[in-house]
Amino acid sequence: RGLKIPVSGVRFPPRPPFISRACRNAGPFLLGPCPYGVRMHDEQPTGVQEFATPLIMASGGPTSAIRTRTAKSQALHLEHARELLRLPQFPTLRRSLAACGIVLAAEHHAAIGILVSNGHYSTAHALARPLMETTVRALWLSYIAQFDVVTRLANATSRPDLDDMARAIKKANIPELSPIGEAVLKQGIFHSFAHAGIEQLIRRVRGYQEEEVLALLLISDTFAAMAMALAAKLYDDEPLSQLAELTGCSLALESHFRFGNPRPHDGWRAQFPDLPTWKDPH
C-alpha cells in the first residue's frame, strides 16, 4: 500500500509479504514499505525468454498523474534552493560537513525530478539510495558521530556506509531518530536499484508501474524535507522550520491518502530535536 514515510493520496493492491515486513512508524518522518511489485526471486523462474526484449526507455512517457506529481516535487526543490542560497557557511567541521550533505540532498532531489519528467525512471530510482545516504549522513554527523570519527571522515580515512550510519541512528536514544534508522535498514530494495540489481534489470522488460514512480517522488520529497528540517536545526532558522513543518504535514497526508499509511496523530510534527551541545575543537 505504499511507503510509510514519517514526514509526508487511492489505495493500490496489497503489498507483497517482503514489503509488509518493512512497515514501521519512523517518528517525525513516516518511513516504511513501498508499493513495488514482487521481486523476481519471489516468483517462479521463467527462463531467459523473459529478458529477451529490454526497453530502452519507459514506453509512452510520464502519465498525467506522474507529470502532475513531478511538478510538485520540482516546486518543492525551488523552495528549498531559495532557502539554502541565503544561508552562510559554517566555521566548524561537523556543521560544515552536515551542511554539505544537506545541499547534496537538495541536488539529488532536483535530479530525480528532472529524470522522472523525461521518463528516465531507472536512473531516477538509482538516485534514491544516494539521496537517502546523504540525508542520513547529515543526521549522523549532527546527532551521533564523535569528533574523532568526523575528522576521519573529513580525511577520507573512515567511510561509514548507509547501513553503518542507520544502525548507529537506530541504537541512539533519540526517539525522533531511532525509527528512521530502523526504517532505512529495511529499504534494501533501493540498494538493488542503485547497483543495477534484479530490481532494475527486470524493469527493463516490465517497465515501472505508475504507483512505483509516484512512490519514488514521495520518498524523494520526504528525504529532501528531512534535510531541510535538519537545516532548520543547524541554523536555528524559523522560516526553514516553518517550511519543513508545512512540507512534512503535506507529505504525511499524501502518504496516508494515496498509499494507505497511518494518518499523523494529533500533535505530530515534522521536526527534529535540538542538536547536542558538541564540544568540538575549533
LINURTA-V762893 format. One record per pair of residues at least 12 apart in sequence whose C-alpha atoms are under 6 Angstrom apart, sorted by the first residue. I is the first residue (numbers start at 1). J is the second residue. Records with the same first field share a line. If there is no record, write none. Layout:
I: J ; J
This chain:
1: 14 ; 15 ; 35 ; 259 ; 260
2: 33 ; 34 ; 35 ; 259
3: 32 ; 33 ; 34
4: 30 ; 31 ; 32 ; 33 ; 261
5: 29 ; 30 ; 31 ; 32
6: 26 ; 27 ; 28 ; 29 ; 30 ; 31
7: 28 ; 29 ; 30 ; 222 ; 248 ; 251 ; 252 ; 270
8: 248 ; 249 ; 250 ; 251 ; 252
9: 254 ; 255 ; 257 ; 258
10: 258
11: 258 ; 259 ; 260
19: 33
22: 186
26: 179 ; 180
27: 176 ; 179
28: 176 ; 270
31: 183
32: 183
35: 212
36: 212
54: 204 ; 205
55: 204 ; 205
58: 119
61: 119
62: 119
70: 113
98: 138
101: 134 ; 138
102: 227
105: 131 ; 134
108: 131
109: 220
112: 124
125: 193
126: 193 ; 194
129: 190
133: 162
135: 227
166: 181
169: 181
170: 182
229: 244 ; 271
245: 270
248: 270
